[in-house]
Amino acid sequence: MLVGYPVTRTGQPYPVSHGFYALCSSGPTPVQAASVRFPKMITPTLVGPLPGLRLFARAPMLQTDTACGSNYGKGFAVLEKEGGKAGSALSSPRINAKRKLWDRWDNIHGSSPADKEKRSLPQASKNSSYVVAVINQKGGTGKTTTTVNLGAALAYLGHRTLMVDLDPQAHTTIGIGVDPDAFIESVAEVMSIPKKSMAEIILPTYIPGLTLAPAHIHLAHVAEQIYTRVYRETILAQALQGLDHEFILIDCPPSLGVLTINALYACDFIIIPCQISRYSLDGLADLLTTIEIVKNLSIQDLFQGDHFRILLTMYDPRNRITNQYIMDELRPYRDKQFTAVIRKNEALNQAQIAQKAIFDYEFDSTGSQDYQRLALEFLQLYHKRIGLPFEDKIFEAKVNQNKPWEN
C-alpha cells in the first residue's frame, strides 16, 4: 500500500502533523514517506477498519426489497406494469429521428466525411483492464454518484479499480475526498501532453484498492486545445495503456464533446445513468447515435451486442404518472437496462457532502443496497462477456479476504 506525506501543487510536503497510517493485519501502523503524493484531505485520523467492508454480506443478487413497498427490487419488469400502452421496438418517431450520420460527426469532431476517409483512427492495443464509461450528456443524472459508489463496491470486493475523472468540474475527485487543487498534475496534463501516461498522476484513496486519476478545472481549457490534435479521439485510450487495474471507470462530462468522445473510443462498456424524469430522456437518441459512430457500429450491432446498459436513477414509487411515462418512452430499450434501479435516497446526497462512498456513510441505507445490487449485476454481465461463470460464493470469498483484522 502506498503511503507518505501529502504534497501541495507546488511540490512541497505537508507538515508532519498531517501524517497518516498504513492498514496492516496487526492494525493501523504509522508510516512516513515524504516522496509519495497523497490527497490534501487526509488528516491525522487513522485509516482503520471500515464498516463498508461488510459490503454485500446481506444483499443477495437482485433480491426483491419488500421494505421499500410495492415494486422496487424487481427492476424494469415490475416498473413496466405501471406503464400503459405498448410500443414496438425502435418505433418511436422521436427515437428514430436522427441527424445524418456525417452531420453528427461534423458536430462532434469538426471534420468532414472526406477528412475521415483520408485518415483511419489508429487502433489502440488491447488494454488488459475492463474500461467502463459512465455517460449522459445531461447533468444531474447520477454519473458521479454511480462512478464513486460502483468503484467503491468493486474495490471492496477485491478488484483493483481506477476512477478517471474526465469532468472539469472534478466532482468525482471531490466526492472521494481529494482536493483538486492539492496536486501539480491531473487528467488535464495527460490529455494535453503527448505520450503522457495516466500512471504518472494516479492517486490512492481512503478505500484500499480504489485509486483516482483526478480532474481539475484546467481540463476545460485542454478540451478546447486538443481539437487541433491529430487523432484527438484516441488520446485517452493511449494514456490508459499499460495499467494493471481490473476495472477502469470513467466519469464523463455532461456533453458530447471531445472528452466524451475520447471516453467512448477507449471504453469496453458504457453505463448511461438516466434519471426518472421527463427531461432526462432528451438526447438519449443522439447519445446512442454518437456511440454508433465512435464505435463504428450499426444500430443493429449496437442493440444486439453487449455494449451498453441504461441505469435508472432517482426512482420514487410514489410518482406513478411520471414512472408510467418514462417506462413507455424507454420500452424500445427494455433489454438494455440494468435490473437494478437506484432509488431516490437522501443518504446518497449526504454521502457526497461527507465525501465518502455510501457504504462508508450509511451502510443500511437504500442507496447502499441499490449500489450493491448494481455492482453484482455489473460483475455478472462482465463474467458473461469474458466467458467465465459468476457465482455468489466466489463473491463472498473475496469479501472475506478484505477483512484482515477479522482473521
C-alpha positions as CSV (number, residue, x, y, z in Angstrom):
1,M,0.0,0.0,0.0
2,L,1.4,3.4,-1.0
3,V,1.8,5.8,1.9
4,G,3.5,9.1,2.5
5,Y,3.1,12.8,3.1
6,P,0.5,14.8,1.2
7,V,2.1,17.1,-1.3
8,T,0.9,20.6,-2.4
9,R,0.6,21.8,-6.0
10,T,4.0,23.4,-5.5
11,G,5.5,20.1,-4.7
12,Q,6.1,20.8,-1.0
13,P,5.1,18.2,1.6
14,Y,2.6,19.0,4.3
15,P,3.8,19.2,7.9
16,V,4.4,16.0,10.0
17,S,1.1,16.7,11.8
18,H,-0.7,15.7,8.6
19,G,0.9,12.2,8.7
20,F,-1.2,9.1,8.2
21,Y,-1.2,5.4,8.7
22,A,-1.0,2.1,6.7
23,L,-3.5,-0.6,7.3
24,C,-1.8,-3.8,8.3
25,S,-3.1,-7.1,9.6
26,S,-2.0,-6.2,13.1
27,G,-3.8,-2.9,12.9
28,P,-3.1,0.7,11.8
29,T,0.6,1.4,11.7
30,P,2.2,4.9,11.3
31,V,4.2,5.3,8.2
32,Q,6.3,8.2,6.8
33,A,7.5,8.5,3.2
34,A,7.8,12.1,2.0
35,S,8.3,11.1,-1.7
36,V,4.7,9.8,-2.2
37,R,1.8,12.1,-3.1
38,F,-1.4,11.8,-1.1
39,P,-4.6,13.8,-1.0
40,K,-4.7,17.0,0.8
41,M,-7.9,15.9,2.5
42,I,-6.1,13.3,4.6
43,T,-6.0,14.2,8.3
44,P,-4.3,12.6,11.3
45,T,-7.4,10.3,11.6
46,L,-6.4,6.7,11.4
47,V,-7.3,4.8,8.3
48,G,-8.6,1.8,10.2
49,P,-11.2,-1.0,9.6
50,L,-14.1,0.4,7.5
51,P,-17.7,-0.7,8.2
52,G,-18.2,-0.6,4.4
53,L,-16.2,-3.8,4.1
54,R,-19.2,-5.7,5.2
55,L,-20.4,-5.0,1.6
56,F,-22.8,-7.4,0.1
57,A,-22.8,-9.7,3.1
58,R,-26.5,-9.3,3.4
59,A,-27.6,-8.4,-0.2
60,P,-28.4,-11.5,-2.4
61,M,-28.4,-10.9,-6.1
62,L,-31.4,-8.9,-7.3
63,Q,-33.4,-9.7,-4.2
64,T,-36.9,-8.1,-4.0
65,D,-36.9,-5.4,-1.4
66,T,-40.2,-5.6,0.3
67,A,-39.3,-3.0,2.8
68,C,-39.5,-0.3,0.1
69,G,-43.1,-1.0,-0.5
70,S,-44.5,-2.0,-3.9
71,N,-42.5,-2.5,-6.9
72,Y,-38.8,-1.9,-6.3
73,G,-36.3,-4.7,-6.5
74,K,-37.8,-6.4,-9.5
75,G,-36.5,-3.9,-11.9
76,F,-38.0,-2.9,-15.2
77,A,-40.2,-5.9,-15.5
78,V,-42.2,-4.7,-12.5
79,L,-41.9,-0.9,-13.2
80,E,-43.2,-1.6,-16.7
81,K,-46.6,-2.6,-15.1
82,E,-47.1,1.0,-14.2
83,G,-46.9,1.8,-18.0
84,G,-49.9,1.7,-20.2
85,K,-49.7,1.3,-23.9
86,A,-47.1,-0.9,-25.5
87,G,-44.8,0.1,-28.4
88,S,-42.8,-1.8,-30.9
89,A,-39.0,-1.7,-30.7
90,L,-37.4,1.4,-32.1
91,S,-40.8,2.6,-33.5
92,S,-40.9,5.9,-31.7
93,P,-40.6,8.8,-34.2
94,R,-38.6,10.7,-31.6
95,I,-36.1,7.9,-31.3
96,N,-35.9,7.2,-35.0
97,A,-35.4,10.9,-35.8
98,K,-31.6,11.2,-36.2
99,R,-29.4,13.6,-38.0
100,K,-27.5,12.4,-41.0
101,L,-24.5,10.3,-39.8
102,W,-21.8,12.6,-41.1
103,D,-23.6,15.8,-40.0
104,R,-23.5,14.3,-36.5
105,W,-19.8,13.5,-36.9
106,D,-19.1,17.1,-38.1
107,N,-20.8,18.5,-35.0
108,I,-18.7,16.3,-32.7
109,H,-15.3,16.3,-34.4
110,G,-15.3,19.4,-36.6
111,S,-14.2,17.2,-39.6
112,S,-15.9,16.2,-42.8
113,P,-16.5,12.8,-44.3
114,A,-13.7,13.4,-46.7
115,D,-11.3,14.2,-43.9
116,K,-12.3,11.0,-42.2
117,E,-11.8,8.9,-45.3
118,K,-8.3,10.3,-45.6
119,R,-7.3,9.1,-42.2
120,S,-8.1,6.0,-40.2
121,L,-8.0,6.1,-36.5
122,P,-5.2,4.0,-35.0
123,Q,-6.4,1.1,-33.1
124,A,-5.2,1.1,-29.6
125,S,-3.7,-2.2,-28.4
126,K,-6.0,-4.2,-26.2
127,N,-6.0,-2.9,-22.7
128,S,-5.9,-5.6,-20.0
129,S,-8.2,-3.5,-17.9
130,Y,-12.0,-3.5,-18.5
131,V,-12.8,0.1,-19.2
132,V,-16.3,1.4,-18.4
133,A,-17.5,4.9,-19.4
134,V,-20.3,6.5,-17.4
135,I,-22.0,8.8,-19.8
136,N,-25.0,11.1,-20.2
137,Q,-24.8,14.5,-21.8
138,K,-27.4,15.8,-19.4
139,G,-26.2,16.8,-15.9
140,G,-27.7,15.7,-12.7
141,T,-28.5,12.1,-13.8
142,G,-26.2,10.4,-11.3
143,K,-23.0,9.9,-13.3
144,T,-20.6,10.9,-10.5
145,T,-22.6,9.1,-7.8
146,T,-22.6,5.9,-9.9
147,T,-18.9,6.2,-10.6
148,V,-17.9,6.7,-7.0
149,N,-20.1,4.0,-5.5
150,L,-19.7,1.4,-8.2
151,G,-15.9,2.0,-7.9
152,A,-16.0,1.6,-4.2
153,A,-18.1,-1.5,-4.4
154,L,-15.7,-3.2,-6.8
155,A,-12.7,-2.2,-4.7
156,Y,-14.3,-3.6,-1.5
157,L,-14.8,-6.9,-3.4
158,G,-11.1,-7.1,-4.0
159,H,-10.9,-5.8,-7.6
160,R,-8.2,-3.2,-8.4
161,T,-10.3,-0.3,-9.6
162,L,-9.3,3.1,-11.1
163,M,-11.7,6.0,-11.4
164,V,-10.8,8.5,-14.1
165,D,-12.4,11.9,-13.6
166,L,-12.8,13.3,-17.1
167,D,-15.2,16.1,-16.0
168,P,-13.6,19.6,-15.5
169,Q,-16.0,20.1,-12.6
170,A,-14.0,17.4,-10.7
171,H,-17.0,16.1,-8.9
172,T,-15.6,12.5,-8.7
173,T,-12.3,13.9,-7.4
174,I,-14.1,15.9,-4.7
175,G,-16.6,13.2,-3.9
176,I,-13.9,10.7,-2.9
177,G,-12.3,13.2,-0.6
178,V,-9.5,14.6,-2.8
179,D,-8.8,18.4,-3.2
180,P,-8.4,19.1,-7.0
181,D,-6.0,22.0,-6.2
182,A,-3.7,19.8,-4.0
183,F,-1.6,18.3,-6.8
184,I,0.6,19.5,-9.6
185,E,-0.8,17.1,-12.3
186,S,-4.2,15.9,-13.2
187,V,-6.0,14.4,-16.2
188,A,-5.6,17.8,-17.8
189,E,-1.9,17.1,-18.2
190,V,-2.5,13.6,-19.5
191,M,-4.8,14.9,-22.2
192,S,-2.6,17.9,-23.2
193,I,1.0,16.4,-23.1
194,P,1.7,13.9,-25.9
195,K,2.5,10.4,-24.7
196,K,2.0,11.2,-21.1
197,S,0.8,8.1,-19.2
198,M,-2.2,8.0,-16.8
199,A,0.0,6.0,-14.4
200,E,2.0,9.2,-13.6
201,I,-0.9,11.0,-12.0
202,I,-2.8,8.2,-10.2
203,L,-3.5,8.8,-6.5
204,P,-4.7,6.4,-3.8
205,T,-8.0,7.0,-2.0
206,Y,-9.1,6.1,1.5
207,I,-10.6,2.9,0.1
208,P,-8.0,0.0,-0.3
209,G,-7.8,-1.0,-3.9
210,L,-9.5,2.1,-5.3
211,T,-7.3,4.7,-7.0
212,L,-8.1,8.0,-8.7
213,A,-6.9,10.0,-11.7
214,P,-8.0,13.4,-10.6
215,A,-9.5,16.2,-12.7
216,H,-9.0,19.9,-12.5
217,I,-10.9,22.9,-13.9
218,H,-7.9,23.4,-16.4
219,L,-9.3,20.3,-18.2
220,A,-12.0,22.6,-19.7
221,H,-9.3,24.6,-21.5
222,V,-7.5,21.5,-22.5
223,A,-10.6,20.2,-24.2
224,E,-10.6,23.3,-26.5
225,Q,-6.9,22.9,-27.3
226,I,-6.9,19.3,-28.3
227,Y,-9.4,19.9,-31.1
228,T,-6.4,20.7,-33.3
229,R,-4.6,17.4,-32.4
230,V,-4.4,14.6,-35.0
231,Y,-6.2,11.5,-33.7
232,R,-7.6,13.5,-30.9
233,E,-10.2,10.8,-30.3
234,T,-7.5,8.4,-29.2
235,I,-5.6,10.4,-26.6
236,L,-7.3,8.8,-23.6
237,A,-7.1,5.3,-24.9
238,Q,-3.4,5.6,-25.5
239,A,-2.9,7.1,-22.0
240,L,-4.6,4.1,-20.4
241,Q,-2.3,1.5,-21.9
242,G,-0.2,-0.5,-19.6
243,L,-2.3,0.0,-16.4
244,D,-2.8,-3.1,-14.3
245,H,-6.2,-2.3,-12.9
246,E,-9.0,-4.8,-13.4
247,F,-11.6,-2.1,-13.9
248,I,-11.3,1.5,-15.0
249,L,-14.4,3.7,-14.5
250,I,-14.5,7.0,-16.5
251,D,-16.8,9.8,-15.2
252,C,-17.6,11.8,-18.3
253,P,-18.6,15.5,-18.6
254,P,-22.3,16.3,-19.3
255,S,-21.7,16.9,-23.0
256,L,-20.9,15.1,-26.2
257,G,-17.6,17.0,-26.8
258,V,-14.1,15.7,-27.4
259,L,-13.6,14.5,-23.9
260,T,-16.7,12.2,-24.0
261,I,-15.6,11.0,-27.5
262,N,-12.3,10.0,-26.0
263,A,-14.0,8.0,-23.3
264,L,-16.3,6.3,-25.9
265,Y,-13.3,5.4,-28.0
266,A,-11.4,3.9,-25.0
267,C,-14.1,2.0,-23.3
268,D,-15.3,-1.6,-23.5
269,F,-18.7,-0.9,-21.9
270,I,-21.0,2.1,-21.4
271,I,-23.3,2.9,-18.4
272,I,-25.9,5.5,-19.1
273,P,-27.5,6.8,-15.9
274,C,-31.0,8.1,-16.6
275,Q,-32.9,10.0,-14.0
276,I,-36.6,9.1,-14.0
277,S,-37.9,12.5,-15.1
278,R,-39.2,13.9,-18.4
279,Y,-36.2,15.9,-19.5
280,S,-33.6,13.2,-18.7
281,L,-34.6,11.3,-21.8
282,D,-33.8,14.3,-24.1
283,G,-30.7,13.5,-26.1
284,L,-30.7,9.7,-25.5
285,A,-31.1,9.0,-29.2
286,D,-28.3,11.4,-30.0
287,L,-26.1,9.7,-27.5
288,L,-26.7,6.3,-29.0
289,T,-26.1,7.7,-32.5
290,T,-22.7,9.1,-31.2
291,I,-21.9,5.6,-29.8
292,E,-22.6,4.1,-33.2
293,I,-20.3,6.5,-34.9
294,V,-17.4,6.3,-32.5
295,K,-17.5,2.5,-32.0
296,N,-18.2,2.0,-35.8
297,L,-21.4,0.0,-35.1
298,S,-24.7,-0.3,-37.0
299,I,-27.9,0.3,-35.0
300,Q,-28.4,-3.5,-35.1
301,D,-25.0,-4.2,-33.8
302,L,-25.4,-1.7,-31.0
303,F,-28.6,-3.3,-29.7
304,Q,-27.7,-6.9,-30.4
305,G,-24.2,-6.7,-28.8
306,D,-23.5,-6.1,-25.1
307,H,-22.1,-2.6,-25.5
308,F,-24.2,-0.5,-23.0
309,R,-26.8,-0.5,-20.3
310,I,-29.2,2.2,-19.1
311,L,-29.3,2.7,-15.3
312,L,-32.5,4.2,-13.9
313,T,-31.8,6.6,-11.1
314,M,-33.7,8.7,-8.5
315,Y,-36.7,6.3,-8.7
316,D,-39.6,7.3,-6.5
317,P,-42.5,4.7,-6.4
318,R,-45.0,7.5,-5.4
319,N,-44.6,9.2,-8.8
320,R,-46.8,6.8,-10.7
321,I,-47.6,9.2,-13.6
322,T,-44.0,10.1,-14.2
323,N,-42.9,6.5,-13.9
324,Q,-45.5,5.4,-16.4
325,Y,-44.4,8.0,-18.9
326,I,-40.7,7.1,-18.5
327,M,-41.4,3.3,-18.9
328,D,-43.3,3.9,-22.1
329,E,-40.5,6.1,-23.5
330,L,-37.9,3.5,-22.6
331,R,-39.8,0.5,-23.9
332,P,-37.6,0.2,-27.0
333,Y,-34.5,-0.1,-24.7
334,R,-36.1,-2.6,-22.3
335,D,-33.4,-5.3,-22.9
336,K,-30.6,-2.7,-22.5
337,Q,-31.5,-1.7,-18.9
338,F,-30.0,-2.8,-15.6
339,T,-32.4,-4.7,-13.5
340,A,-31.0,-2.8,-10.5
341,V,-32.7,0.6,-10.0
342,I,-31.3,3.4,-7.9
343,R,-34.0,4.8,-5.6
344,K,-34.1,8.4,-4.5
345,N,-32.3,8.5,-1.2
346,E,-31.2,11.4,0.9
347,A,-28.3,9.3,2.3
348,L,-26.7,9.4,-1.2
349,N,-26.7,13.3,-1.1
350,Q,-25.3,13.3,2.5
351,A,-22.5,10.9,1.5
352,Q,-21.5,13.3,-1.2
353,I,-21.3,16.1,1.3
354,A,-19.2,13.8,3.6
355,Q,-17.0,12.9,0.6
356,K,-17.5,9.2,1.2
357,A,-18.9,6.2,-0.6
358,I,-22.4,5.4,0.5
359,F,-21.2,2.1,2.1
360,D,-19.0,4.0,4.5
361,Y,-21.5,6.7,5.3
362,E,-24.7,4.7,5.8
363,F,-24.4,1.0,5.0
364,D,-28.0,0.1,5.8
365,S,-29.5,2.9,3.6
366,T,-31.5,2.1,0.4
367,G,-28.8,3.8,-1.6
368,S,-26.2,1.4,-0.3
369,Q,-28.5,-1.6,-1.1
370,D,-29.2,-0.3,-4.6
371,Y,-25.5,0.1,-5.5
372,Q,-24.7,-3.3,-4.0
373,R,-27.3,-4.8,-6.5
374,L,-25.8,-2.8,-9.3
375,A,-22.3,-4.0,-8.6
376,L,-23.5,-7.6,-8.5
377,E,-25.3,-7.2,-11.8
378,F,-22.4,-5.5,-13.4
379,L,-20.0,-8.3,-12.4
380,Q,-22.4,-10.9,-13.6
381,L,-22.5,-9.1,-17.1
382,Y,-18.7,-8.8,-17.0
383,H,-18.2,-12.5,-16.3
384,K,-20.7,-13.4,-19.0
385,R,-18.9,-11.2,-21.5
386,I,-15.5,-12.8,-20.8
387,G,-16.9,-16.3,-20.7
388,L,-16.4,-17.1,-17.1
389,P,-19.0,-18.3,-14.6
390,F,-20.2,-16.0,-11.9
391,E,-21.2,-17.4,-8.5
392,D,-22.1,-15.7,-5.3
393,K,-19.8,-18.0,-3.2
394,I,-16.8,-16.7,-5.2
395,F,-18.0,-13.2,-4.4
396,E,-18.3,-13.9,-0.7
397,A,-14.8,-15.3,-0.6
398,K,-13.4,-12.1,-2.0
399,V,-15.3,-10.1,0.6
400,N,-13.8,-12.2,3.4
401,Q,-10.3,-11.7,2.0
402,N,-10.7,-7.9,2.5
403,K,-11.1,-8.2,6.3
404,P,-7.6,-8.8,7.6
405,W,-8.5,-7.6,11.1
406,E,-11.0,-10.5,11.5
407,N,-8.6,-13.2,10.5
